[in-house]
């Protein structure tokens, strides 16, 4: 079976106070389009943990101290041709020094019909 990769889902963890800015930047760059709808996204509340090392410049927390942060996991669908521009927009608006970004390929449901 051959697959023609056309879309991905982009996941990123964002502090809840930055969620709207990051979502807007990503969607303005072309993410979040499903059929006749734009700005399609979802977010899930979560708690992230991390320890910034001596070389880190943390947006939240202190070096060498375990941090617990209320975050939102933002998810958007993106055409494969727009991923680079969308990720660049995300990186320009995200507050974290090292954002956790996942890009997952999506199979078109038509291959199962």
N, C-alpha and C positions, 0 to 999 in steps of 0.2 A: 504494500500500500504506500503510495507516495503522498506526502503532505506538502501543501503549499502554505507556509507560515505567513499569515497576513496580520495577525494581531497578537499582542502580549497583554498581560496584566502587570501593572507596576504597583508594588507595595512599598510604602515608606512609613517609618515611625516619626511622629511629629509631636512636640509638646502641644497640649490642647489649645493654648493661647495663640499658637501660630498656624493652626489648622486651616482657617479660611484663606490666609495669604498664600499658603503653599498650594491648596486646591485651586485657587483662582489662577495662579501662575501656570500650573500644569495644564489646566483646561484651556486657558488662553493660548497656550503653545500647541494645542491640538489634541490633547488627551480627553477622555470622557465622552466620546461620541458613540452612541448606539442608535443606529437607524436614523430617525428624524429627531433625535434628542441630543442635546449637548449638555455639558457640565454634569454628566452622569458619574457619580462616585458613591462610595460608601466608606464609613469609618467605624471603627470598633474601639471602645475604651480598653486600655491595657495599662499595665505597670511595667516599665522597662527598668533594667538594672545595668550598671556598668561601674567600672573603676578606672578613672583617668590615670594614666601613668605619669612619670616625671616629665615627659616630653609633650603632654597634652595641654591644650588651651581650652578647657571645658566651658561650654555655654552655661551649663548647670553643674553644680557640685564642685568638689575640691579634689586635687590630685591625691591619689593613693587612698581614697575613701570610697567605700561602696555607697552608691546612690540608688535610690528608688524614685522614679519619676512617673507621674501620671501622664500618659501619652494617648494619642489616637493613632491607630493603624489605618492609614489612608490607602484606598484601593481605587485604581482607575484602569479602564481598558484603553489601549492605544494602538493605532495602526503602526506596523513595523517601520514604515518610512519616517515616522515622526518621533520615534523613541529618543534619538540623540537630542533633538531640540527640547523635548519635554523634560528629559533628565537635566539638561543644562538649566532650564527654567526652575526646576526643583532645587538644584544646587545653589542658585542665586538667591532663593528666598528662604531656604531652610536655615534654622538657627544653629544646628549642630555642626561641629567641626568635621565629624565623620558620620554622615547619615547612613542608616541601615536601609539600603535599597535592594529590593528583589524584583527581578524582571523574569516573568514566567511565560513561556510560549503557550498560546491557546490554540486548540484544534477547533476547526469550524465544524459545527454540528452536522453539516451536510454530508460529511464523510461517513457518518453512521447511519444514514437513511438508505 
